[in-house]
């Protein structure tokens, strides 16, 4: 699979990802999110974007379902449709969370919602805390995730228990991964 990078370091580049890369990353994401076959994720992110594709792959790898919509988040009825679909998890980029605030997502009851995720840029620390507390209050979890297209989407996640105390951190390596800091002398 060839996926385009965001181009944040200049112009976008194409990254070649193997089936094994995609499967390993999907399995890892499904593991740390504790995805179940009974889950139904909201997929409003484009599939040509590594985060959107990882939502699709991680759900399919455990036999979970997705509510796929091209309906804009701010369109009338978006929240009603998401609730009617029985979404157990919501994935979004920081801009999605701005729109969730605009439409009052946190003012509604979400009986099926188990977790929310954010990636694709840094969500403001205050908003990380707000959503972490929102999910904790209802027995759910909020995951801040870090990734790069070059790494097949996710590289790290912030354990939900750390989201209130360390909202600006990228967290720990995903299962099967590791991070190292090496200085100019190789140490």
C-alpha positions as MATLAB code, in Angstrom:
seq = 'XXXXXXXXXXXXXXXXXXXXXXXXXXXXXXXXXXXXXXXXXXXXXXXXXXXXXXXXXXXXXXXXXXXXXXXXXXXXXXXXXXXXXXXXXXXXXXXXXXXXXXXXXXXXXXXXXXXXXXXXXXXXXXXXXXXXXXXXXXXXXXXXXXXXXXXXXXXXXXXXXXXXXXXXXXXXXXXXXXXXXXXXXXX';
ca = [
       0.000    0.000    0.000;
       1.266    3.494   -0.810;
       0.085    6.184    1.613;
       0.913    9.864    1.494;
       2.517   11.565    4.486;
       1.077   14.833    5.770;
       3.959   16.849    4.372;
       4.589   18.538    7.721;
       8.357   18.421    7.067;
       8.090   19.867    3.556;
       6.265   18.248    0.680;
       4.268   15.021    1.146;
       6.029   11.748    0.352;
       4.611    8.333   -0.454;
       5.327    5.603    2.080;
       5.273    1.939    1.071;
       3.634   -0.282    3.676;
       3.449   -4.055    3.508;
       0.459   -6.168    4.425;
       2.484   -7.494    7.396;
       3.155   -3.897    8.571;
      -0.534   -3.015    8.360;
      -1.619   -6.204   10.124;
       0.946   -5.871   12.934;
      -0.106   -2.273   13.590;
      -3.815   -3.166   13.507;
      -3.237   -6.028   15.952;
      -1.269   -3.759   18.285;
      -3.923   -1.035   18.220;
      -6.679   -3.571   18.846;
      -4.683   -4.906   21.807;
      -4.069   -1.642   23.667;
      -7.578   -0.328   22.941;
      -8.994   -3.697   24.038;
     -11.215   -3.776   20.972;
     -13.929   -6.434   20.980;
     -15.946   -7.998   18.222;
     -19.002   -6.312   19.774;
     -17.508   -2.830   19.274;
     -18.754   -0.372   16.673;
     -16.442    2.520   15.861;
     -17.275    5.860   14.326;
     -15.325    6.187   11.086;
     -15.622    9.741    9.831;
     -11.926   10.051    8.929;
     -10.918    9.494    5.292;
      -9.513    6.082    4.381;
      -6.663    7.611    2.371;
      -5.392    9.007    5.701;
      -3.318    6.614    7.847;
      -5.406    7.278   10.990;
      -8.689    6.573    9.201;
      -7.249    3.428    7.632;
      -5.929    2.251   11.013;
      -9.415    2.633   12.526;
     -10.781    0.417    9.745;
      -8.014   -2.200   10.043;
      -7.978   -2.406   13.854;
     -11.743   -2.962   13.958;
     -11.763   -5.518   11.160;
      -8.916   -7.481   12.727;
     -11.124   -8.350   15.738;
     -14.376   -8.663   13.776;
     -15.789   -5.374   15.090;
     -18.047   -3.156   13.018;
     -17.909    0.473   11.957;
     -20.406    3.229   11.447;
     -18.989    4.811    8.284;
     -20.217    8.262    7.399;
     -19.271   11.044    5.056;
     -21.723   13.294    6.900;
     -19.864   16.309    8.344;
     -19.637   16.335   12.135;
     -21.432   19.682   12.299;
     -24.367   18.577   10.152;
     -27.785   18.382   11.798;
     -28.489   14.888   13.048;
     -24.850   13.754   13.225;
     -25.004   12.937   16.951;
     -28.421   11.287   16.596;
     -27.144    9.066   13.774;
     -24.032    8.150   15.756;
     -26.139    7.274   18.815;
     -28.620    5.273   16.710;
     -25.699    3.338   15.203;
     -24.610    2.312   18.723;
     -21.057    3.586   18.447;
     -18.862    2.263   21.263;
     -15.847    4.337   20.269;
     -15.042    7.593   18.542;
     -11.825    8.443   16.696;
     -10.949   12.011   15.826;
      -8.206   14.489   15.065;
      -7.881   17.705   17.115;
     -10.177   19.557   14.694;
     -12.811   16.832   15.178;
     -12.726   17.560   18.905;
     -13.278   21.274   18.250;
     -16.347   20.287   16.248;
     -17.491   17.841   18.952;
     -17.436   20.783   21.363;
     -19.410   22.911   18.915;
     -22.182   20.323   18.559;
     -22.296   19.431   22.270;
     -21.067   15.847   22.215;
     -20.216   15.905   25.943;
     -23.677   17.223   26.869;
     -25.359   14.010   25.731;
     -25.661   10.613   27.338;
     -23.782    7.907   25.454;
     -24.766    4.565   26.978;
     -22.678    2.471   24.574;
     -19.524    4.650   24.492;
     -16.472    2.789   25.898;
     -13.583    4.923   24.652;
     -12.482    7.851   22.530;
      -9.185    8.370   20.687;
      -7.336   11.367   19.316;
      -4.356   11.440   16.957;
      -3.220   13.383   13.923;
      -1.833   16.316   15.900;
      -1.633   17.614   19.422;
      -4.934   18.178   21.186;
      -4.617   21.057   23.686;
      -3.731   19.794   27.176;
      -6.903   21.311   28.634;
      -9.063   19.431   26.113;
      -7.186   16.182   26.816;
      -8.011   16.634   30.493;
     -11.647   17.539   29.712;
     -12.219   14.438   27.583;
     -10.266   12.184   29.946;
     -12.471   13.325   32.829;
     -15.615   13.029   30.692;
     -14.778    9.425   29.852;
     -13.609    8.546   33.397;
     -16.886    9.855   34.843;
     -18.794    7.401   32.686;
     -16.434    4.454   33.230;
     -14.775    4.882   29.828;
     -11.277    5.687   28.597;
      -9.684    8.451   26.548;
      -6.590    7.596   24.497;
      -4.141   10.140   23.155;
      -2.185    8.461   20.372;
       0.910    9.421   18.417;
       1.853    8.093   15.047;
       3.363    8.629   11.663;
       2.344    7.256    8.301;
       5.875    5.852    7.998;
       5.111    3.648   11.028;
       1.770    2.421    9.649;
      -0.231    4.835   11.816;
       0.269    4.379   15.578;
       3.617    4.376   17.362;
       2.613    5.373   20.898;
      -0.375    5.885   23.132;
      -0.910    7.612   26.433;
      -2.494    5.196   28.905;
      -5.859    6.686   29.888;
      -4.830    6.699   33.552;
      -2.137    9.281   32.675;
      -4.248   11.600   30.525;
      -5.268   13.967   33.350;
      -1.807   14.172   34.937;
       0.297   14.178   31.735;
      -1.938   15.458   28.925;
       0.960   16.747   26.822;
       2.798   13.390   26.641;
       2.746   10.928   23.744;
       2.852    8.023   26.190;
       4.456    4.650   25.692;
       5.290    2.501   22.682;
       2.451    0.383   21.326;
       2.607   -3.370   22.068;
       5.445   -4.879   20.081;
       7.217   -1.522   19.674;
       9.915    0.363   21.524;
      11.447    3.817   21.659;
      15.094    4.666   22.117;
      16.925    7.953   22.449;
      20.426    7.787   21.014;
      22.823   10.697   21.221;
      25.398   11.697   18.617;
      27.963    9.320   20.165;
      25.656    6.320   19.862;
      24.837    6.198   23.564;
];
